[in-house]
Amino acid sequence: MTRVFACLIVAAFAMGATSASAEVQDTRGTMDFSFNYKAGANPIPRETVNFQSNYTPGTILVNTAERRLYLVLPNGQALKYGIGVGRDGFRWGGTHRITAKKEWPDWTPPSQMIARRPDLPRHMKGGIDNPLGARAMYLGSTLYRIHGSNEPETIGQAVSSGCFRMTNDDVTDLYNRVSVGATVIVKN
């Protein structure tokens, strides 16, 4: 029954619901699972900002010190998203391109991460509990991604192993706006 309820939650949010309720029938009778959960609840809401630059619209600029990601728009504007960044010793900079995009990606921790955290699973199927969240955009041939998170409270913090975390709502929004081949500039 828990699995059915989780599927109902995912389906409701995929359709853009901000709250949901469900009745589930099982052998013990009908159970009402009413809840008020804000889909994509974000400690740092995205916003459109003035952004004068020489970057081409569609370029992604990551400012790790500010813990913000900017998607350059036409007419001197950008969408600004809150992100989680790499903790001390895991921040990096450079220019890459998005080489792949995946919805509800599987997660296989790299060997370096498993060496630091032997308790991690060796593989995890995509889904609501997966640390990569709802979407992932892969950066060049690196191990790094811009991805969703099952821990939205970490947005605005330096907690990752070098990837850029976003709320599932924000990463889905960005995912729908960019294409494979988009330039990603990381300023550390």
Secondary structure, DSSP 8 states (H G I E B T S, - for coil): -HHHHHHHHHHHHHTT-SSEEEEEEETTEEEEEEE---TT--SS--EEEE---S--TT-EEEETTTTEEEEEETTTEEEEEE-BEE-TT----EEEEEEEEEES--B---HHHHHH-TTS-S-B-SSTTSTTTTEEEEETTSS-EEE--S-GGGTTSEEESS-EE--HHHHHHHHHH--TT-EEEEE-
